[in-house]
C-alpha cells in the first residue's frame, strides 16, 4: 500500500495535524526542517499556514513549491512508536 496524507490541518506554531490513508492520525512539528532555500521561507508563519493537500502528490504542499514525502510526515508523527521501527528503517528514516 502506498502511503498518502488524506487530511491536514494547521494546529499552532509549525505543527500540522495529519491523517493518513491507513487511518493513523498524528501531529508533526516541522519547525526543525525550516531551513535552506525551499523551506526557510516557511519560517514566516503566515506563509507556513497556507499549505494545501495536493491530490496528485498525496501530501501537503506550499505556495512556494515546497512539499514533504508522506513517509517523512508519517515518520515525524510516529517516530516514537516501536511497532513502526522496522518500517522506518526500510524507508531509511531513523529516530
PyMOL Python script that loads the backbone (N, CA, C, O; Angstrom):
from pymol import cmd

cmd.read_pdbstr("""\
ATOM      1  N   UNK A   1       0.843  -1.181   0.000  1.00  0.00           N
ATOM      2  CA  UNK A   1       0.000   0.000   0.000  1.00  0.00           C
ATOM      3  C   UNK A   1       0.887   1.242   0.000  1.00  0.00           C
ATOM      4  O   UNK A   1       1.833   1.349   0.780  1.00  0.00           O
ATOM      5  N   UNK A   2       0.573   2.144  -0.858  1.00  0.00           N
ATOM      6  CA  UNK A   2       1.278   3.418  -0.922  1.00  0.00           C
ATOM      7  C   UNK A   2       0.686   4.366   0.117  1.00  0.00           C
ATOM      8  O   UNK A   2      -0.534   4.485   0.233  1.00  0.00           O
ATOM      9  N   UNK A   3       1.541   5.032   0.861  1.00  0.00           N
ATOM     10  CA  UNK A   3       1.098   5.908   1.933  1.00  0.00           C
ATOM     11  C   UNK A   3       0.689   7.268   1.383  1.00  0.00           C
ATOM     12  O   UNK A   3       1.412   7.867   0.588  1.00  0.00           O
ATOM     13  N   UNK A   4      -0.485   7.756   1.814  1.00  0.00           N
ATOM     14  CA  UNK A   4      -0.995   9.056   1.391  1.00  0.00           C
ATOM     15  C   UNK A   4      -1.462   9.853   2.599  1.00  0.00           C
ATOM     16  O   UNK A   4      -1.962   9.283   3.569  1.00  0.00           O
ATOM     17  N   UNK A   5      -1.302  11.160   2.542  1.00  0.00           N
ATOM     18  CA  UNK A   5      -1.920  12.057   3.517  1.00  0.00           C
ATOM     19  C   UNK A   5      -3.337  12.310   3.010  1.00  0.00           C
ATOM     20  O   UNK A   5      -3.529  12.726   1.867  1.00  0.00           O
ATOM     21  N   UNK A   6      -4.334  12.057   3.870  1.00  0.00           N
ATOM     22  CA  UNK A   6      -5.726  12.245   3.450  1.00  0.00           C
ATOM     23  C   UNK A   6      -6.333  13.529   3.992  1.00  0.00           C
ATOM     24  O   UNK A   6      -7.324  14.025   3.455  1.00  0.00           O
ATOM     25  N   UNK A   7      -5.742  14.074   5.059  1.00  0.00           N
ATOM     26  CA  UNK A   7      -6.175  15.380   5.560  1.00  0.00           C
ATOM     27  C   UNK A   7      -5.040  16.001   6.361  1.00  0.00           C
ATOM     28  O   UNK A   7      -4.199  15.308   6.933  1.00  0.00           O
ATOM     29  N   UNK A   8      -5.043  17.321   6.382  1.00  0.00           N
ATOM     30  CA  UNK A   8      -4.021  18.063   7.120  1.00  0.00           C
ATOM     31  C   UNK A   8      -4.629  19.372   7.596  1.00  0.00           C
ATOM     32  O   UNK A   8      -5.290  20.080   6.836  1.00  0.00           O
ATOM     33  N   UNK A   9      -4.393  19.683   8.875  1.00  0.00           N
ATOM     34  CA  UNK A   9      -4.950  20.881   9.484  1.00  0.00           C
ATOM     35  C   UNK A   9      -3.868  21.596  10.278  1.00  0.00           C
ATOM     36  O   UNK A   9      -3.150  20.975  11.062  1.00  0.00           O
ATOM     37  N   UNK A  10      -3.755  22.895  10.074  1.00  0.00           N
ATOM     38  CA  UNK A  10      -2.802  23.685  10.851  1.00  0.00           C
ATOM     39  C   UNK A  10      -3.228  23.674  12.312  1.00  0.00           C
ATOM     40  O   UNK A  10      -4.409  23.819  12.625  1.00  0.00           O
ATOM     41  N   UNK A  11      -2.244  23.497  13.215  1.00  0.00           N
ATOM     42  CA  UNK A  11      -2.532  23.481  14.651  1.00  0.00           C
ATOM     43  C   UNK A  11      -2.074  24.787  15.311  1.00  0.00           C
ATOM     44  O   UNK A  11      -2.885  25.623  15.711  1.00  0.00           O
ATOM     45  N   UNK A  12      -0.751  24.931  15.411  1.00  0.00           N
ATOM     46  CA  UNK A  12      -0.143  26.111  16.027  1.00  0.00           C
ATOM     47  C   UNK A  12       1.338  26.100  15.696  1.00  0.00           C
ATOM     48  O   UNK A  12       1.885  25.074  15.294  1.00  0.00           O
ATOM     49  N   UNK A  13       1.980  27.239  15.865  1.00  0.00           N
ATOM     50  CA  UNK A  13       3.402  27.362  15.571  1.00  0.00           C
ATOM     51  C   UNK A  13       3.689  26.718  14.204  1.00  0.00           C
ATOM     52  O   UNK A  13       3.194  27.189  13.180  1.00  0.00           O
ATOM     53  N   UNK A  14       4.480  25.654  14.191  1.00  0.00           N
ATOM     54  CA  UNK A  14       4.797  24.955  12.934  1.00  0.00           C
ATOM     55  C   UNK A  14       4.322  23.505  13.003  1.00  0.00           C
ATOM     56  O   UNK A  14       4.973  22.594  12.490  1.00  0.00           O
ATOM     57  N   UNK A  15       3.180  23.316  13.645  1.00  0.00           N
ATOM     58  CA  UNK A  15       2.607  21.980  13.825  1.00  0.00           C
ATOM     59  C   UNK A  15       1.383  21.795  12.941  1.00  0.00           C
ATOM     60  O   UNK A  15       0.557  22.692  12.774  1.00  0.00           O
ATOM     61  N   UNK A  16       1.301  20.584  12.380  1.00  0.00           N
ATOM     62  CA  UNK A  16       0.210  20.218  11.492  1.00  0.00           C
ATOM     63  C   UNK A  16      -0.349  18.870  11.943  1.00  0.00           C
ATOM     64  O   UNK A  16       0.407  17.924  12.165  1.00  0.00           O
ATOM     65  N   UNK A  17      -1.657  18.787  12.076  1.00  0.00           N
ATOM     66  CA  UNK A  17      -2.319  17.508  12.349  1.00  0.00           C
ATOM     67  C   UNK A  17      -2.548  16.822  11.008  1.00  0.00           C
ATOM     68  O   UNK A  17      -3.113  17.415  10.089  1.00  0.00           O
ATOM     69  N   UNK A  18      -2.109  15.578  10.900  1.00  0.00           N
ATOM     70  CA  UNK A  18      -2.218  14.844   9.645  1.00  0.00           C
ATOM     71  C   UNK A  18      -2.937  13.515   9.865  1.00  0.00           C
ATOM     72  O   UNK A  18      -2.828  12.889  10.919  1.00  0.00           O
ATOM     73  N   UNK A  19      -3.670  13.111   8.841  1.00  0.00           N
ATOM     74  CA  UNK A  19      -4.322  11.812   8.809  1.00  0.00           C
ATOM     75  C   UNK A  19      -3.839  11.108   7.554  1.00  0.00           C
ATOM     76  O   UNK A  19      -3.719  11.714   6.489  1.00  0.00           O
ATOM     77  N   UNK A  20      -3.562   9.815   7.695  1.00  0.00           N
ATOM     78  CA  UNK A  20      -3.038   9.026   6.594  1.00  0.00           C
ATOM     79  C   UNK A  20      -4.067   8.003   6.132  1.00  0.00           C
ATOM     80  O   UNK A  20      -5.029   7.712   6.843  1.00  0.00           O
ATOM     81  N   UNK A  21      -3.859   7.466   4.947  1.00  0.00           N
ATOM     82  CA  UNK A  21      -4.814   6.525   4.365  1.00  0.00           C
ATOM     83  C   UNK A  21      -4.860   5.178   5.091  1.00  0.00           C
ATOM     84  O   UNK A  21      -5.701   4.338   4.772  1.00  0.00           O
ATOM     85  N   UNK A  22      -3.976   4.965   6.050  1.00  0.00           N
ATOM     86  CA  UNK A  22      -4.075   3.756   6.876  1.00  0.00           C
ATOM     87  C   UNK A  22      -4.897   4.011   8.135  1.00  0.00           C
ATOM     88  O   UNK A  22      -5.043   3.127   8.979  1.00  0.00           O
ATOM     89  N   UNK A  23      -5.443   5.245   8.259  1.00  0.00           N
ATOM     90  CA  UNK A  23      -6.288   5.604   9.392  1.00  0.00           C
ATOM     91  C   UNK A  23      -5.558   6.240  10.559  1.00  0.00           C
ATOM     92  O   UNK A  23      -6.197   6.775  11.465  1.00  0.00           O
ATOM     93  N   UNK A  24      -4.235   6.194  10.557  1.00  0.00           N
ATOM     94  CA  UNK A  24      -3.477   6.776  11.670  1.00  0.00           C
ATOM     95  C   UNK A  24      -3.505   8.296  11.594  1.00  0.00           C
ATOM     96  O   UNK A  24      -3.446   8.886  10.515  1.00  0.00           O
ATOM     97  N   UNK A  25      -3.596   8.917  12.775  1.00  0.00           N
ATOM     98  CA  UNK A  25      -3.598  10.371  12.900  1.00  0.00           C
ATOM     99  C   UNK A  25      -2.499  10.783  13.858  1.00  0.00           C
ATOM    100  O   UNK A  25      -2.255  10.120  14.866  1.00  0.00           O
ATOM    101  N   UNK A  26      -1.842  11.880  13.534  1.00  0.00           N
ATOM    102  CA  UNK A  26      -0.776  12.371  14.397  1.00  0.00           C
ATOM    103  C   UNK A  26      -0.515  13.838  14.143  1.00  0.00           C
ATOM    104  O   UNK A  26      -1.124  14.464  13.275  1.00  0.00           O
ATOM    105  N   UNK A  27       0.411  14.370  14.927  1.00  0.00           N
ATOM    106  CA  UNK A  27       0.808  15.768  14.789  1.00  0.00           C
ATOM    107  C   UNK A  27       2.283  15.805  14.451  1.00  0.00           C
ATOM    108  O   UNK A  27       3.099  15.154  15.105  1.00  0.00           O
ATOM    109  N   UNK A  28       2.623  16.575  13.419  1.00  0.00           N
ATOM    110  CA  UNK A  28       4.016  16.739  13.033  1.00  0.00           C
ATOM    111  C   UNK A  28       4.454  18.157  13.375  1.00  0.00           C
ATOM    112  O   UNK A  28       3.752  19.128  13.091  1.00  0.00           O
ATOM    113  N   UNK A  29       5.616  18.255  13.983  1.00  0.00           N
ATOM    114  CA  UNK A  29       6.235  19.545  14.267  1.00  0.00           C
ATOM    115  C   UNK A  29       7.329  19.742  13.224  1.00  0.00           C
ATOM    116  O   UNK A  29       8.338  19.037  13.231  1.00  0.00           O
ATOM    117  N   UNK A  30       7.126  20.698  12.335  1.00  0.00           N
ATOM    118  CA  UNK A  30       8.048  20.906  11.223  1.00  0.00           C
ATOM    119  C   UNK A  30       9.055  22.014  11.483  1.00  0.00           C
ATOM    120  O   UNK A  30       9.790  22.394  10.572  1.00  0.00           O
ATOM    121  N   UNK A  31       9.108  22.539  12.690  1.00  0.00           N
ATOM    122  CA  UNK A  31       9.996  23.676  12.998  1.00  0.00           C
ATOM    123  C   UNK A  31      11.469  23.355  12.731  1.00  0.00           C
ATOM    124  O   UNK A  31      12.222  24.247  12.342  1.00  0.00           O
ATOM    125  N   UNK A  32      11.892  22.119  12.928  1.00  0.00           N
ATOM    126  CA  UNK A  32      13.305  21.759  12.769  1.00  0.00           C
ATOM    127  C   UNK A  32      13.757  21.679  11.313  1.00  0.00           C
ATOM    128  O   UNK A  32      14.958  21.672  11.044  1.00  0.00           O
ATOM    129  N   UNK A  33      12.830  21.618  10.381  1.00  0.00           N
ATOM    130  CA  UNK A  33      13.231  21.455   8.972  1.00  0.00           C
ATOM    131  C   UNK A  33      13.121  22.739   8.164  1.00  0.00           C
ATOM    132  O   UNK A  33      13.360  22.730   6.956  1.00  0.00           O
ATOM    133  N   UNK A  34      12.767  23.837   8.807  1.00  0.00           N
ATOM    134  CA  UNK A  34      12.528  25.078   8.075  1.00  0.00           C
ATOM    135  C   UNK A  34      13.824  25.839   7.817  1.00  0.00           C
ATOM    136  O   UNK A  34      14.040  26.928   8.348  1.00  0.00           O
ATOM    137  N   UNK A  35      14.675  25.246   6.995  1.00  0.00           N
ATOM    138  CA  UNK A  35      15.940  25.870   6.614  1.00  0.00           C
ATOM    139  C   UNK A  35      16.227  25.535   5.160  1.00  0.00           C
ATOM    140  O   UNK A  35      15.583  24.664   4.576  1.00  0.00           O
ATOM    141  N   UNK A  36      17.185  26.221   4.586  1.00  0.00           N
ATOM    142  CA  UNK A  36      17.525  26.006   3.181  1.00  0.00           C
ATOM    143  C   UNK A  36      16.626  26.830   2.274  1.00  0.00           C
ATOM    144  O   UNK A  36      15.651  27.428   2.729  1.00  0.00           O
ATOM    145  N   UNK A  37      16.953  26.859   1.013  1.00  0.00           N
ATOM    146  CA  UNK A  37      16.252  27.749   0.086  1.00  0.00           C
ATOM    147  C   UNK A  37      14.760  27.454  -0.097  1.00  0.00           C
ATOM    148  O   UNK A  37      13.986  28.374  -0.360  1.00  0.00           O
ATOM    149  N   UNK A  38      14.350  26.208   0.034  1.00  0.00           N
ATOM    150  CA  UNK A  38      12.941  25.877  -0.183  1.00  0.00           C
ATOM    151  C   UNK A  38      12.110  26.046   1.087  1.00  0.00           C
ATOM    152  O   UNK A  38      10.988  26.550   1.034  1.00  0.00           O
ATOM    153  N   UNK A  39      12.656  25.629   2.222  1.00  0.00           N
ATOM    154  CA  UNK A  39      11.863  25.614   3.444  1.00  0.00           C
ATOM    155  C   UNK A  39      12.044  26.846   4.332  1.00  0.00           C
ATOM    156  O   UNK A  39      11.160  27.137   5.139  1.00  0.00           O
ATOM    157  N   UNK A  40      13.143  27.573   4.216  1.00  0.00           N
ATOM    158  CA  UNK A  40      13.361  28.765   5.054  1.00  0.00           C
ATOM    159  C   UNK A  40      12.243  29.796   4.901  1.00  0.00           C
ATOM    160  O   UNK A  40      11.854  30.398   5.901  1.00  0.00           O
ATOM    161  N   UNK A  41      11.709  30.029   3.703  1.00  0.00           N
ATOM    162  CA  UNK A  41      10.617  30.998   3.595  1.00  0.00           C
ATOM    163  C   UNK A  41       9.392  30.638   4.436  1.00  0.00           C
ATOM    164  O   UNK A  41       8.579  31.505   4.759  1.00  0.00           O
ATOM    165  N   UNK A  42       9.263  29.357   4.790  1.00  0.00           N
ATOM    166  CA  UNK A  42       8.118  28.918   5.588  1.00  0.00           C
ATOM    167  C   UNK A  42       8.264  29.267   7.064  1.00  0.00           C
ATOM    168  O   UNK A  42       7.355  29.009   7.854  1.00  0.00           O
ATOM    169  N   UNK A  43       9.403  29.855   7.444  1.00  0.00           N
ATOM    170  CA  UNK A  43       9.540  30.372   8.803  1.00  0.00           C
ATOM    171  C   UNK A  43       8.557  31.511   9.039  1.00  0.00           C
ATOM    172  O   UNK A  43       8.186  31.787  10.180  1.00  0.00           O
ATOM    173  N   UNK A  44       8.139  32.166   7.977  1.00  0.00           N
ATOM    174  CA  UNK A  44       7.062  33.154   8.050  1.00  0.00           C
ATOM    175  C   UNK A  44       5.780  32.359   8.293  1.00  0.00           C
ATOM    176  O   UNK A  44       5.275  31.687   7.394  1.00  0.00           O
ATOM    177  N   UNK A  45       5.269  32.441   9.499  1.00  0.00           N
ATOM    178  CA  UNK A  45       4.138  31.595   9.882  1.00  0.00           C
ATOM    179  C   UNK A  45       2.921  31.806   8.985  1.00  0.00           C
ATOM    180  O   UNK A  45       2.181  30.861   8.712  1.00  0.00           O
ATOM    181  N   UNK A  46       2.709  33.037   8.525  1.00  0.00           N
ATOM    182  CA  UNK A  46       1.552  33.270   7.652  1.00  0.00           C
ATOM    183  C   UNK A  46       1.708  32.501   6.343  1.00  0.00           C
ATOM    184  O   UNK A  46       0.712  32.077   5.757  1.00  0.00           O
ATOM    185  N   UNK A  47       2.938  32.316   5.879  1.00  0.00           N
ATOM    186  CA  UNK A  47       3.181  31.508   4.684  1.00  0.00           C
ATOM    187  C   UNK A  47       3.082  30.017   5.013  1.00  0.00           C
ATOM    188  O   UNK A  47       2.525  29.240   4.237  1.00  0.00           O
ATOM    189  N   UNK A  48       3.625  29.625   6.164  1.00  0.00           N
ATOM    190  CA  UNK A  48       3.578  28.226   6.588  1.00  0.00           C
ATOM    191  C   UNK A  48       2.140  27.718   6.664  1.00  0.00           C
ATOM    192  O   UNK A  48       1.840  26.606   6.230  1.00  0.00           O
ATOM    193  N   UNK A  49       1.270  28.534   7.210  1.00  0.00           N
ATOM    194  CA  UNK A  49      -0.121  28.143   7.430  1.00  0.00           C
ATOM    195  C   UNK A  49      -0.892  27.919   6.128  1.00  0.00           C
ATOM    196  O   UNK A  49      -1.968  27.321   6.147  1.00  0.00           O
ATOM    197  N   UNK A  50      -0.367  28.383   5.018  1.00  0.00           N
ATOM    198  CA  UNK A  50      -1.093  28.344   3.753  1.00  0.00           C
ATOM    199  C   UNK A  50      -0.758  27.105   2.919  1.00  0.00           C
ATOM    200  O   UNK A  50      -0.677  27.192   1.694  1.00  0.00           O
ATOM    201  N   UNK A  51      -0.565  25.974   3.557  1.00  0.00           N
ATOM    202  CA  UNK A  51      -0.350  24.728   2.828  1.00  0.00           C
ATOM    203  C   UNK A  51      -1.696  24.191   2.342  1.00  0.00           C
ATOM    204  O   UNK A  51      -2.762  24.612   2.790  1.00  0.00           O
ATOM    205  N   UNK A  52      -1.602  23.263   1.427  1.00  0.00           N
ATOM    206  CA  UNK A  52      -2.805  22.574   0.959  1.00  0.00           C
ATOM    207  C   UNK A  52      -2.457  21.108   0.723  1.00  0.00           C
ATOM    208  O   UNK A  52      -1.288  20.733   0.630  1.00  0.00           O
ATOM    209  N   UNK A  53      -3.476  20.313   0.632  1.00  0.00           N
ATOM    210  CA  UNK A  53      -3.291  18.900   0.330  1.00  0.00           C
ATOM    211  C   UNK A  53      -3.319  18.736  -1.187  1.00  0.00           C
ATOM    212  O   UNK A  53      -4.308  19.074  -1.837  1.00  0.00           O
ATOM    213  N   UNK A  54      -2.240  18.220  -1.740  1.00  0.00           N
ATOM    214  CA  UNK A  54      -2.147  18.009  -3.181  1.00  0.00           C
ATOM    215  C   UNK A  54      -2.659  16.605  -3.491  1.00  0.00           C
ATOM    216  O   UNK A  54      -2.099  15.617  -3.017  1.00  0.00           O
ATOM    217  N   UNK A  55      -3.710  16.520  -4.277  1.00  0.00           N
ATOM    218  CA  UNK A  55      -4.335  15.224  -4.574  1.00  0.00           C
ATOM    219  C   UNK A  55      -3.484  14.348  -5.486  1.00  0.00           C
ATOM    220  O   UNK A  55      -3.642  13.127  -5.501  1.00  0.00           O
ATOM    221  N   UNK A  56      -2.597  14.955  -6.234  1.00  0.00           N
ATOM    222  CA  UNK A  56      -1.732  14.175  -7.114  1.00  0.00           C
ATOM    223  C   UNK A  56      -0.521  13.618  -6.356  1.00  0.00           C
ATOM    224  O   UNK A  56      -0.139  12.463  -6.542  1.00  0.00           O
ATOM    225  N   UNK A  57       0.073  14.453  -5.504  1.00  0.00           N
ATOM    226  CA  UNK A  57       1.240  14.034  -4.724  1.00  0.00           C
ATOM    227  C   UNK A  57       0.858  13.312  -3.437  1.00  0.00           C
ATOM    228  O   UNK A  57       1.685  12.619  -2.845  1.00  0.00           O
ATOM    229  N   UNK A  58      -0.386  13.469  -3.002  1.00  0.00           N
ATOM    230  CA  UNK A  58      -0.889  12.833  -1.779  1.00  0.00           C
ATOM    231  C   UNK A  58      -0.134  13.296  -0.535  1.00  0.00           C
ATOM    232  O   UNK A  58       0.142  12.505   0.366  1.00  0.00           O
ATOM    233  N   UNK A  59       0.193  14.573  -0.499  1.00  0.00           N
ATOM    234  CA  UNK A  59       0.888  15.144   0.643  1.00  0.00           C
ATOM    235  C   UNK A  59       0.586  16.630   0.716  1.00  0.00           C
ATOM    236  O   UNK A  59      -0.144  17.165  -0.118  1.00  0.00           O
ATOM    237  N   UNK A  60       1.154  17.297   1.724  1.00  0.00           N
ATOM    238  CA  UNK A  60       0.948  18.735   1.838  1.00  0.00           C
ATOM    239  C   UNK A  60       1.990  19.475   1.009  1.00  0.00           C
ATOM    240  O   UNK A  60       3.145  19.060   0.911  1.00  0.00           O
ATOM    241  N   UNK A  61       1.557  20.569   0.422  1.00  0.00           N
ATOM    242  CA  UNK A  61       2.433  21.414  -0.392  1.00  0.00           C
ATOM    243  C   UNK A  61       2.173  22.878  -0.025  1.00  0.00           C
ATOM    244  O   UNK A  61       1.104  23.241   0.466  1.00  0.00           O
ATOM    245  N   UNK A  62       3.182  23.694  -0.281  1.00  0.00           N
ATOM    246  CA  UNK A  62       3.066  25.124  -0.015  1.00  0.00           C
ATOM    247  C   UNK A  62       3.124  25.897  -1.325  1.00  0.00           C
ATOM    248  O   UNK A  62       3.510  25.362  -2.365  1.00  0.00           O
ATOM    249  N   UNK A  63       2.734  27.160  -1.253  1.00  0.00           N
ATOM    250  CA  UNK A  63       2.681  28.007  -2.447  1.00  0.00           C
ATOM    251  C   UNK A  63       4.033  28.168  -3.125  1.00  0.00           C
ATOM    252  O   UNK A  63       4.098  28.379  -4.336  1.00  0.00           O
ATOM    253  N   UNK A  64       5.120  28.070  -2.353  1.00  0.00           N
ATOM    254  CA  UNK A  64       6.458  28.246  -2.942  1.00  0.00           C
ATOM    255  C   UNK A  64       6.983  26.954  -3.588  1.00  0.00           C
ATOM    256  O   UNK A  64       8.122  26.916  -4.053  1.00  0.00           O
ATOM    257  N   UNK A  65       6.167  25.910  -3.619  1.00  0.00           N
ATOM    258  CA  UNK A  65       6.571  24.651  -4.236  1.00  0.00           C
ATOM    259  C   UNK A  65       7.135  23.628  -3.269  1.00  0.00           C
ATOM    260  O   UNK A  65       7.409  22.497  -3.672  1.00  0.00           O
ATOM    261  N   UNK A  66       7.315  23.983  -2.023  1.00  0.00           N
ATOM    262  CA  UNK A  66       7.832  23.035  -1.028  1.00  0.00           C
ATOM    263  C   UNK A  66       6.797  21.936  -0.771  1.00  0.00           C
ATOM    264  O   UNK A  66       5.593  22.191  -0.743  1.00  0.00           O
ATOM    265  N   UNK A  67       7.285  20.729  -0.588  1.00  0.00           N
ATOM    266  CA  UNK A  67       6.426  19.617  -0.191  1.00  0.00           C
ATOM    267  C   UNK A  67       7.281  18.613   0.575  1.00  0.00           C
ATOM    268  O   UNK A  67       8.510  18.646   0.513  1.00  0.00           O
ATOM    269  N   UNK A  68       6.615  17.731   1.288  1.00  0.00           N
ATOM    270  CA  UNK A  68       7.301  16.687   2.060  1.00  0.00           C
ATOM    271  C   UNK A  68       6.684  15.335   1.731  1.00  0.00           C
ATOM    272  O   UNK A  68       5.468  15.214   1.584  1.00  0.00           O
ATOM    273  N   UNK A  69       7.527  14.331   1.620  1.00  0.00           N
ATOM    274  CA  UNK A  69       7.048  12.979   1.343  1.00  0.00           C
ATOM    275  C   UNK A  69       6.097  12.530   2.447  1.00  0.00           C
ATOM    276  O   UNK A  69       6.349  12.789   3.624  1.00  0.00           O
ATOM    277  N   UNK A  70       5.015  11.864   2.083  1.00  0.00           N
ATOM    278  CA  UNK A  70       4.099  11.351   3.105  1.00  0.00           C
ATOM    279  C   UNK A  70       4.807  10.439   4.113  1.00  0.00           C
ATOM    280  O   UNK A  70       4.473  10.442   5.298  1.00  0.00           O
ATOM    281  N   UNK A  71       5.785   9.661   3.640  1.00  0.00           N
ATOM    282  CA  UNK A  71       6.523   8.766   4.536  1.00  0.00           C
ATOM    283  C   UNK A  71       7.299   9.555   5.589  1.00  0.00           C
ATOM    284  O   UNK A  71       7.389   9.135   6.742  1.00  0.00           O
ATOM    285  N   UNK A  72       7.852  10.688   5.193  1.00  0.00           N
ATOM    286  CA  UNK A  72       8.595  11.506   6.146  1.00  0.00           C
ATOM    287  C   UNK A  72       7.653  12.114   7.178  1.00  0.00           C
ATOM    288  O   UNK A  72       7.984  12.164   8.362  1.00  0.00           O
ATOM    289  N   UNK A  73       6.489  12.573   6.743  1.00  0.00           N
ATOM    290  CA  UNK A  73       5.500  13.100   7.689  1.00  0.00           C
ATOM    291  C   UNK A  73       5.057  12.003   8.659  1.00  0.00           C
ATOM    292  O   UNK A  73       4.887  12.253   9.852  1.00  0.00           O
ATOM    293  N   UNK A  74       4.876  10.806   8.146  1.00  0.00           N
ATOM    294  CA  UNK A  74       4.493   9.649   8.969  1.00  0.00           C
ATOM    295  C   UNK A  74       5.577   9.375  10.012  1.00  0.00           C
ATOM    296  O   UNK A  74       5.290   9.141  11.186  1.00  0.00           O
ATOM    297  N   UNK A  75       6.820   9.410   9.555  1.00  0.00           N
ATOM    298  CA  UNK A  75       7.944   9.204  10.470  1.00  0.00           C
ATOM    299  C   UNK A  75       7.943  10.267  11.563  1.00  0.00           C
ATOM    300  O   UNK A  75       8.093   9.936  12.739  1.00  0.00           O
ATOM    301  N   UNK A  76       7.776  11.531  11.198  1.00  0.00           N
ATOM    302  CA  UNK A  76       7.768  12.597  12.195  1.00  0.00           C
ATOM    303  C   UNK A  76       6.618  12.436  13.189  1.00  0.00           C
ATOM    304  O   UNK A  76       6.778  12.706  14.379  1.00  0.00           O
ATOM    305  N   UNK A  77       5.482  12.003  12.707  1.00  0.00           N
ATOM    306  CA  UNK A  77       4.311  11.852  13.570  1.00  0.00           C
ATOM    307  C   UNK A  77       4.430  10.667  14.523  1.00  0.00           C
ATOM    308  O   UNK A  77       3.931  10.722  15.647  1.00  0.00           O
ATOM    309  N   UNK A  78       5.087   9.600  14.079  1.00  0.00           N
ATOM    310  CA  UNK A  78       5.070   8.346  14.843  1.00  0.00           C
ATOM    311  C   UNK A  78       6.459   7.784  15.149  1.00  0.00           C
ATOM    312  O   UNK A  78       6.599   6.583  15.382  1.00  0.00           O
ATOM    313  N   UNK A  79       7.466   8.620  15.150  1.00  0.00           N
ATOM    314  CA  UNK A  79       8.850   8.169  15.361  1.00  0.00           C
ATOM    315  C   UNK A  79       9.038   7.419  16.680  1.00  0.00           C
ATOM    316  O   UNK A  79       9.931   6.579  16.786  1.00  0.00           O
ATOM    317  N   UNK A  80       8.225   7.704  17.666  1.00  0.00           N
ATOM    318  CA  UNK A  80       8.365   7.064  18.977  1.00  0.00           C
ATOM    319  C   UNK A  80       7.613   5.737  19.092  1.00  0.00           C
ATOM    320  O   UNK A  80       7.657   5.096  20.141  1.00  0.00           O
ATOM    321  N   UNK A  81       6.931   5.322  18.037  1.00  0.00           N
ATOM    322  CA  UNK A  81       6.150   4.096  18.069  1.00  0.00           C
ATOM    323  C   UNK A  81       7.069   2.914  17.741  1.00  0.00           C
ATOM    324  O   UNK A  81       7.476   2.757  16.591  1.00  0.00           O
ATOM    325  N   UNK A  82       7.399   2.082  18.735  1.00  0.00           N
ATOM    326  CA  UNK A  82       8.323   0.973  18.498  1.00  0.00           C
ATOM    327  C   UNK A  82       7.818  -0.032  17.464  1.00  0.00           C
ATOM    328  O   UNK A  82       8.622  -0.710  16.824  1.00  0.00           O
ATOM    329  N   UNK A  83       6.518  -0.136  17.293  1.00  0.00           N
ATOM    330  CA  UNK A  83       5.986  -1.096  16.325  1.00  0.00           C
ATOM    331  C   UNK A  83       6.244  -0.663  14.882  1.00  0.00           C
ATOM    332  O   UNK A  83       6.071  -1.458  13.959  1.00  0.00           O
ATOM    333  N   UNK A  84       6.652   0.580  14.682  1.00  0.00           N
ATOM    334  CA  UNK A  84       6.907   1.083  13.331  1.00  0.00           C
ATOM    335  C   UNK A  84       8.397   1.180  12.992  1.00  0.00           C
ATOM    336  O   UNK A  84       8.750   1.573  11.881  1.00  0.00           O
ATOM    337  N   UNK A  85       9.256   0.833  13.920  1.00  0.00           N
ATOM    338  CA  UNK A  85      10.704   0.970  13.697  1.00  0.00           C
ATOM    339  C   UNK A  85      11.186   0.214  12.465  1.00  0.00           C
ATOM    340  O   UNK A  85      12.020   0.725  11.717  1.00  0.00           O
ATOM    341  N   UNK A  86      10.681  -0.981  12.245  1.00  0.00           N
ATOM    342  CA  UNK A  86      11.102  -1.769  11.087  1.00  0.00           C
ATOM    343  C   UNK A  86      10.728  -1.046   9.784  1.00  0.00           C
ATOM    344  O   UNK A  86      11.518  -1.006   8.840  1.00  0.00           O
ATOM    345  N   UNK A  87       9.524  -0.481   9.745  1.00  0.00           N
ATOM    346  CA  UNK A  87       9.088   0.245   8.548  1.00  0.00           C
ATOM    347  C   UNK A  87       9.947   1.490   8.325  1.00  0.00           C
ATOM    348  O   UNK A  87      10.332   1.788   7.195  1.00  0.00           O
ATOM    349  N   UNK A  88      10.243   2.210   9.403  1.00  0.00           N
ATOM    350  CA  UNK A  88      11.060   3.419   9.270  1.00  0.00           C
ATOM    351  C   UNK A  88      12.466   3.071   8.786  1.00  0.00           C
ATOM    352  O   UNK A  88      13.056   3.802   7.989  1.00  0.00           O
ATOM    353  N   UNK A  89      12.988   1.968   9.265  1.00  0.00           N
ATOM    354  CA  UNK A  89      14.301   1.543   8.803  1.00  0.00           C
ATOM    355  C   UNK A  89      14.261   1.186   7.327  1.00  0.00           C
ATOM    356  O   UNK A  89      15.194   1.499   6.588  1.00  0.00           O
ATOM    357  N   UNK A  90      13.206   0.545   6.897  1.00  0.00           N
ATOM    358  CA  UNK A  90      13.030   0.204   5.484  1.00  0.00           C
ATOM    359  C   UNK A  90      12.993   1.463   4.622  1.00  0.00           C
ATOM    360  O   UNK A  90      13.512   1.473   3.506  1.00  0.00           O
ATOM    361  N   UNK A  91      12.380   2.520   5.142  1.00  0.00           N
ATOM    362  CA  UNK A  91      12.320   3.806   4.434  1.00  0.00           C
ATOM    363  C   UNK A  91      13.604   4.603   4.603  1.00  0.00           C
ATOM    364  O   UNK A  91      13.755   5.666   4.000  1.00  0.00           O
ATOM    365  N   UNK A  92      14.531   4.106   5.415  1.00  0.00           N
ATOM    366  CA  UNK A  92      15.801   4.763   5.706  1.00  0.00           C
ATOM    367  C   UNK A  92      15.635   6.006   6.584  1.00  0.00           C
ATOM    368  O   UNK A  92      16.379   6.977   6.450  1.00  0.00           O
ATOM    369  N   UNK A  93      14.644   5.961   7.488  1.00  0.00           N
ATOM    370  CA  UNK A  93      14.454   7.017   8.489  1.00  0.00           C
ATOM    371  C   UNK A  93      14.795   6.424   9.848  1.00  0.00           C
ATOM    372  O   UNK A  93      14.359   5.322  10.180  1.00  0.00           O
ATOM    373  N   UNK A  94      15.567   7.149  10.623  1.00  0.00           N
ATOM    374  CA  UNK A  94      15.885   6.683  11.966  1.00  0.00           C
ATOM    375  C   UNK A  94      15.666   7.824  12.965  1.00  0.00           C
ATOM    376  O   UNK A  94      15.896   8.995  12.662  1.00  0.00           O
ATOM    377  N   UNK A  95      15.224   7.449  14.141  1.00  0.00           N
ATOM    378  CA  UNK A  95      14.958   8.439  15.195  1.00  0.00           C
ATOM    379  C   UNK A  95      16.210   8.712  15.977  1.00  0.00           C
ATOM    380  O   UNK A  95      16.193   9.517  16.909  1.00  0.00           O
TER     381      UNK A  95
END
""", "prot")
cmd.dss("prot")
cmd.show_as("cartoon", "prot")
cmd.util.cbc("prot")
cmd.orient("prot")
